[in-house]
Amino acid sequence: MESVSKKIVLLHWIGRFGNRMFQYAFGCSYAKKYDCIFYMPSEWEGTLIFKKNKYTKIVTDDELRLHINQKFVDKKYRSMHLDNYKKRTGDSIELVKFNNKQNVGKTNIAFQDLYCMHFSFLFEIMDSNFLKEIFTFNDNVKNSEMYKWFESRKHTYDLCHLRRGDISYINYQGSHSMISKESYLNQLNILKINKDDIVWISDDPCEKTPNIWNVKSAGHIWDYPCGEQYCPEIFLDFLPDLLNIIFARKILRGNSSFSWWGVFLSNAVEIYSPLIKPKPIELKNKYFKQDTEFVKGNHPHFMGNKCEHLFNDIIFV
C-alpha cells in the first residue's frame, strides 16, 4: 500500500449500513474521478451483496489495519497509528478533513469523517449512474429466491418507511427527530391512497408489515468493523426491507440514510420525502417528535432542514 502514491484511505466506518453507503459511494467516486485507489478499513455489508468493482481494496498494511479496526478507539488513536505507519513505511500520506474544500483533489490522503453525507461540494463528485453501477447486486443476491420474490412484486404495492428504533427512545441523543405516524397518514390522505393497502417497514415490529422474508431476521447481529452478520436465506437482516423499498411503486420514505439509499436505487413511480423542521434549540441533541409535511422527490436531507447548514439537499450529478 505504501508504494501506491495515488490513494484515498478510509480509516473508520461511521454508523451502520446507510451511512457506510455514503462513505463507500464517496470513496469509489473520488477514486474514479482522481484516478486513485480507495482503500477501505475492512470488508463491510456491501462486500456480501454488491458486485465487486476495480476502485476498491482493503488496507493491506497488517499493523495499520489491526489498529484502525479496533472497536473502542477514537480519532486520536487512529491518527496516531496512521503516523506510526508513515514512520515505518516512509509513506507521505496526509490525514485530511473533507469539510475543507481545499482538500478535494489531493491523491495520497486518509480520512475518518462523514462530511460526504452533508456538503454540496462533495455531492458534486458523485455521479448517479456510476453509483447505481457500484451498488448493483451481485449474482448471489439476484439469483436468490428472496430477490426473485420481491422482483416479481415490482410496482404492485405502495410503501411507507416509518423509522423508529433509537430515535424513538426518550433518552435519545442525536440530530434526528422522530416523525409522527400521523404525518404519513395525512400524506396518504392527500394522495388518496388507502392506508390499509400500504406496506409498512419499520424498526418497530408492531408497525411493520410481515412477509415470508423479513420474519427470517436473526435479530440484527452487528459487530464492528464488518457490520451486520450473514443471515441464511436473506443474506443480511435488513436486506428484505431494502428490497421492499427498491421494488415499491410509490414510496413515502423515512428520515434515515438507509431509506434515502433504498429510494435512490428504486425505480418508483412516485417518491415523497419528509420535509424535516429544525429542532427547538433546547432539544437540539435530544428526543423530539414532530409532525411534518412530505414533498415530492428524494432530495431533502434525512437528518434535518437545509437552513441548519449541515443538512443540504442531497443531489448528485
matplotlib code that plots the C-alpha trace (Angstrom):
import matplotlib.pyplot as plt

x = [0.0, 2.8, 4.1, 0.8, 1.2, -2.4, -4.9, -7.6, -7.8, -10.9, -9.7, -13.1, -16.6, -19.1, -22.5, -24.5, -25.3, -26.9, -24.0, -21.5, -23.1, -22.3, -18.6, -18.3, -20.0, -17.7, -14.5, -15.3, -16.4, -13.2, -11.1, -12.7, -12.5, -8.9, -7.5, -6.6, -7.4, -9.9, -8.7, -11.3, -10.5, -12.3, -15.0, -18.5, -22.1, -21.7, -19.0, -21.6, -24.4, -22.9, -20.7, -17.0, -15.5, -12.0, -11.7, -11.6, -9.1, -8.8, -6.0, -3.0, -0.7, -1.5, -0.5, -2.4, -5.4, -5.3, -5.3, -7.9, -10.4, -10.4, -13.9, -13.5, -10.9, -11.2, -10.0, -6.8, -5.9, -6.4, -4.4, -1.6, -1.4, -1.5, 1.5, 3.2, 2.5, 4.1, 7.2, 7.5, 7.0, 8.0, 4.6, 3.8, 0.0, -1.8, -4.8, -7.4, -10.9, -13.4, -15.2, -12.3, -12.9, -9.1, -8.5, -10.6, -8.3, -5.4, -4.5, -2.4, -4.8, -6.7, -9.9, -12.2, -15.2, -18.7, -18.8, -19.6, -23.1, -23.5, -21.6, -22.8, -19.3, -18.7, -22.0, -20.6, -18.0, -20.7, -22.4, -25.8, -25.2, -21.8, -23.3, -26.0, -23.3, -21.3, -24.5, -25.6, -26.5, -24.2, -25.4, -25.7, -28.4, -30.1, -30.4, -31.8, -35.4, -35.8, -34.7, -36.9, -39.9, -39.6, -38.8, -42.0, -44.0, -42.4, -44.7, -47.7, -47.7, -47.1, -44.8, -44.1, -40.9, -41.6, -38.3, -38.3, -35.5, -33.1, -34.7, -38.0, -36.3, -37.0, -33.2, -32.1, -29.1, -28.5, -29.6, -32.6, -36.2, -38.9, -41.6, -45.2, -47.1, -49.9, -47.7, -47.6, -51.4, -52.0, -49.9, -51.6, -55.0, -53.6, -52.5, -55.9, -54.1, -55.9, -53.8, -55.0, -53.3, -49.9, -46.8, -45.0, -41.4, -40.2, -37.8, -40.9, -42.2, -45.7, -45.7, -44.1, -46.0, -44.7, -43.7, -42.1, -38.6, -38.4, -39.6, -36.3, -34.3, -31.8, -32.2, -29.7, -26.5, -23.9, -20.2, -17.5, -15.9, -17.8, -21.3, -24.4, -23.6, -24.6, -28.0, -29.0, -31.6, -31.8, -28.0, -28.4, -31.2, -32.0, -32.0, -35.7, -36.6, -34.2, -35.6, -39.1, -38.3, -36.5, -39.4, -42.2, -44.5, -45.0, -42.8, -43.1, -39.6, -38.3, -35.8, -32.8, -29.8, -31.0, -34.3, -32.6, -30.5, -33.4, -35.3, -32.2, -31.8, -35.5, -37.5, -40.5, -43.3, -43.6, -41.3, -42.2, -39.8, -40.4, -39.5, -38.0, -38.3, -35.4, -35.5, -36.2, -32.8, -33.4, -33.9, -31.1, -29.5, -32.4, -35.5, -38.1, -41.2, -42.5, -45.3, -44.1, -45.2, -43.9, -42.5, -42.1, -38.6, -35.7, -33.6, -34.4, -31.8, -33.0, -31.4, -32.7, -33.5, -31.2, -31.4, -29.3, -26.2, -25.2, -28.4, -28.2, -30.4, -28.7, -28.4, -25.8, -24.9]
y = [0.0, 2.4, 2.0, 3.3, 7.1, 7.8, 6.6, 7.6, 5.6, 5.4, 4.8, 4.2, 3.1, 5.5, 4.2, 1.5, 0.4, 3.6, 5.8, 3.4, 3.5, 7.3, 6.6, 3.8, 5.9, 8.9, 6.8, 5.0, 8.2, 10.0, 7.2, 7.2, 11.0, 11.4, 8.1, 6.5, 3.5, 3.6, 1.6, 0.5, -0.5, -3.8, -5.7, -4.4, -5.4, -4.3, -6.8, -9.6, -8.2, -5.9, -6.6, -6.1, -3.0, -2.1, 1.0, -0.6, -2.6, -3.3, -1.7, -4.0, -3.0, -5.5, -3.4, -0.3, -2.4, -4.0, -0.7, 1.2, -1.7, -1.8, -1.3, 1.2, 3.7, 7.3, 9.5, 10.4, 6.7, 6.1, 9.2, 8.1, 4.8, 6.4, 8.4, 5.2, 3.7, 6.7, 6.4, 2.7, 2.8, 6.3, 6.9, 10.6, 10.1, 13.1, 12.9, 15.3, 16.5, 16.9, 19.9, 21.8, 22.1, 22.7, 19.0, 17.9, 16.7, 15.5, 11.9, 10.5, 11.0, 9.4, 10.5, 9.4, 11.7, 11.6, 15.0, 13.3, 13.0, 16.7, 19.1, 20.0, 20.4, 16.7, 15.7, 17.1, 14.4, 11.7, 10.6, 8.9, 6.5, 5.4, 4.9, 2.7, 0.6, 0.1, -0.7, -3.4, -6.5, -9.5, -12.8, -14.5, -12.0, -11.7, -15.5, -15.9, -16.9, -13.8, -11.4, -13.1, -12.9, -9.2, -8.6, -10.5, -7.9, -4.9, -1.9, -3.8, -2.1, 1.3, 1.6, 3.8, 3.6, 4.6, 4.9, 4.1, 2.3, 4.6, 7.9, 6.8, 6.5, 9.3, 9.3, 9.5, 11.8, 12.9, 15.0, 13.0, 13.8, 11.2, 11.7, 11.0, 8.3, 10.8, 12.7, 9.6, 9.1, 12.7, 12.4, 9.2, 11.1, 13.8, 11.2, 9.4, 6.2, 3.8, 3.3, -0.3, -1.1, 0.2, -2.0, -0.6, -1.2, -0.1, -0.8, -1.2, -4.8, -3.6, -1.3, -3.4, -5.5, -9.0, -11.1, -14.5, -12.9, -10.3, -12.8, -14.7, -11.9, -13.1, -10.0, -7.7, -9.2, -6.4, -6.1, -3.6, -3.4, -5.5, -4.6, -6.9, -10.6, -13.0, -14.5, -17.6, -17.2, -13.4, -12.5, -9.6, -8.9, -5.6, -6.8, -7.8, -4.2, -2.7, -4.8, -3.9, -0.2, -0.8, -2.6, -0.4, 1.6, 4.7, 5.4, 7.7, 7.3, 7.7, 10.1, 7.7, 7.2, 3.6, 4.9, 7.5, 4.9, 2.5, 5.2, 6.2, 2.6, 2.2, 2.9, 4.0, 5.8, 8.4, 9.3, 11.5, 12.6, 14.2, 17.9, 17.9, 21.1, 22.3, 21.0, 23.5, 24.8, 23.2, 19.8, 20.1, 16.7, 15.1, 13.2, 15.2, 14.0, 16.2, 16.4, 17.1, 17.6, 15.5, 16.8, 15.0, 13.7, 12.2, 15.3, 16.6, 15.6, 12.9, 14.3, 17.9, 21.1, 22.8, 26.0, 24.2, 24.3, 20.7, 19.3, 20.4, 18.8, 15.7, 16.0, 14.1, 14.9]
z = [0.0, 0.8, -2.7, -4.1, -4.4, -5.6, -3.0, -0.6, 2.6, 4.9, 8.5, 10.1, 9.1, 10.7, 11.7, 10.1, 6.5, 5.2, 6.4, 5.2, 1.7, 1.7, 2.7, 0.1, -2.6, -1.9, -1.8, -5.1, -6.8, -5.6, -6.8, -10.2, -10.6, -9.4, -10.8, -7.5, -5.3, -2.5, 0.5, 3.0, 6.6, 6.2, 4.4, 5.0, 4.3, 0.7, 0.2, 0.6, -1.6, -4.3, -7.3, -6.9, -8.6, -9.6, -7.5, -4.0, -1.9, 1.8, 3.7, 3.1, 5.9, 8.7, 11.6, 10.5, 9.6, 13.1, 14.9, 12.9, 13.2, 17.0, 18.3, 21.1, 19.9, 18.9, 16.1, 18.1, 18.4, 14.7, 13.8, 16.0, 14.2, 10.8, 11.9, 13.1, 9.7, 8.0, 10.1, 9.4, 5.7, 4.6, 3.1, 2.9, 3.2, 4.7, 7.1, 5.8, 6.8, 4.0, 5.4, 3.9, 0.1, -0.4, 0.3, -2.6, -5.4, -3.3, -4.0, -1.2, 1.7, 4.6, 6.2, 9.0, 8.7, 7.2, 5.6, 2.3, 3.7, 4.2, 1.9, -1.6, -3.0, -2.1, -3.7, -6.9, -7.0, -7.1, -10.3, -10.0, -12.9, -11.5, -8.0, -9.4, -11.1, -7.9, -5.9, -8.3, -6.5, -7.2, -8.8, -5.5, -4.4, -7.8, -8.1, -4.6, -4.0, -1.9, -4.6, -7.2, -4.8, -4.3, -8.0, -9.0, -7.0, -8.5, -8.7, -7.2, -3.8, -2.1, 0.8, 3.9, 5.9, 9.5, 11.3, 14.9, 16.9, 18.7, 17.7, 19.4, 22.9, 25.3, 26.3, 22.6, 22.0, 18.4, 15.5, 14.2, 15.0, 15.1, 12.6, 13.7, 12.0, 11.6, 9.2, 7.0, 7.3, 6.4, 3.2, 2.2, 2.5, 0.3, -2.3, -1.9, -1.0, 1.3, 4.4, 4.7, 1.4, 2.5, 3.1, 6.1, 7.0, 10.5, 13.3, 15.4, 15.0, 15.8, 12.8, 10.1, 7.6, 7.9, 4.8, 4.3, 4.3, 7.0, 9.6, 9.0, 10.6, 13.2, 15.3, 13.6, 14.9, 14.4, 15.1, 14.2, 11.6, 9.2, 10.4, 10.1, 10.1, 7.4, 7.8, 5.8, 3.0, 3.4, 3.4, 5.9, 8.3, 6.6, 3.0, 2.9, 3.9, 1.4, -1.5, -0.3, -0.8, -4.1, -5.8, -4.4, -6.7, -4.6, -1.6, 1.4, 2.7, 6.2, 7.8, 7.5, 5.2, 4.7, 3.4, 1.3, -0.5, -0.9, -2.8, -4.8, -6.0, -6.8, -10.0, -8.1, -9.9, -7.2, -4.3, -1.3, 1.4, 4.8, 5.0, 8.4, 10.5, 12.7, 16.3, 19.1, 20.4, 23.8, 22.2, 19.6, 20.5, 22.3, 21.6, 19.6, 17.8, 15.1, 12.5, 9.1, 5.5, 2.6, -0.7, -4.0, -4.7, -2.7, -2.3, 1.2, 3.7, 6.1, 9.2, 9.3, 7.4, 4.9, 6.9, 9.5, 7.3, 7.5, 6.1, 2.5, -0.2, -1.5, -5.3, -7.3, -10.8]

ax = plt.figure().add_subplot(projection="3d")
ax.plot(x, y, z, "-o")
ax.set_aspect("equal")
plt.show()
